[in-house]
Amino acid sequence: MKVLVTGATGFIGGNLARELWRRGDDVRALVRPGSNRLTIQDTGIIAVEGDILDRQSIDRAVQGCEAVFHVAAAYTFWSRNPAEVSRTNVEGTVNVLEAARQAGVSRTVYTSTVGTVGLPKDGLGDESTLLDPKTLHGHYKRSKLRAEQEALAMAAAGMPLVVVNPTAPVGPWDVKPTPTGKMVLDFLRRRIPAYLKTGMNLVDVADVVAGHILALEKGQAGERYILGNRNVSLKEVFDILSRLTGLPAPRIRAPYWLVVGVGYADRFVEGTLLRREPAIPVEGVLASK
């Protein structure tokens, strides 16, 4: 099968493109000029230069493809230009999906996020749980919700499209790294003195890749599928890392208000004055409550 993967130089997209190539598919990867291509090197994956904000380049890349995986996104809780995060995630998604639709692609899978799934007051959320947009913090999650809504609207209009909602994957080829990968690196570098009372759902990136492929092969058009595994507290995450590495886990639980305050101060000094990524992203802290 001839497949186009956007975001193949990233974490999920890179693992997905490699697995598709390994199983014998003819894989094209839409890559920006000058991007780090470590995730697809030493493979038979064909790199096609383009940008999801450049519609003509997508039209060229998608020609002849039977399937499209749109994985590319600006996944960050801080940016020097937050408007670009929204533009990449929303306009870029519309560009890719419209190109796939007009090219007559048989099947498209859009990679959203579990952050677009609502949280009921009692029990666990599922694919049918709606999200109140007013509860979202930051440009990343708001833009991903808007992009998912655009995707589902196209599916409702008849496009053969499936949405997948990964949780927090871990595994190889997280070269950037993602916020989850950075947390692991910060632990290894002894940069985490305390933890918040919060949690996440961790999943092996290999399982996320398998979920993408199953969505392509068996998913119902217009549906969304959570790709996750285990709910764990942040303290449990650090305890697991401690057991694996022998490094001590942080034992101090920091109050939420303190971390938010430090995060705002860090954003002002590091982000506003020094124009570099803050160590404590406020969006990430606010989303953790």
Order of alpha helices (4+ residues) and beta strands (2+ residues): beta-alpha-beta-beta-alpha-beta-alpha-alpha-beta-alpha-beta-beta-alpha-beta-beta-alpha-beta-beta-alpha-beta-alpha-alpha
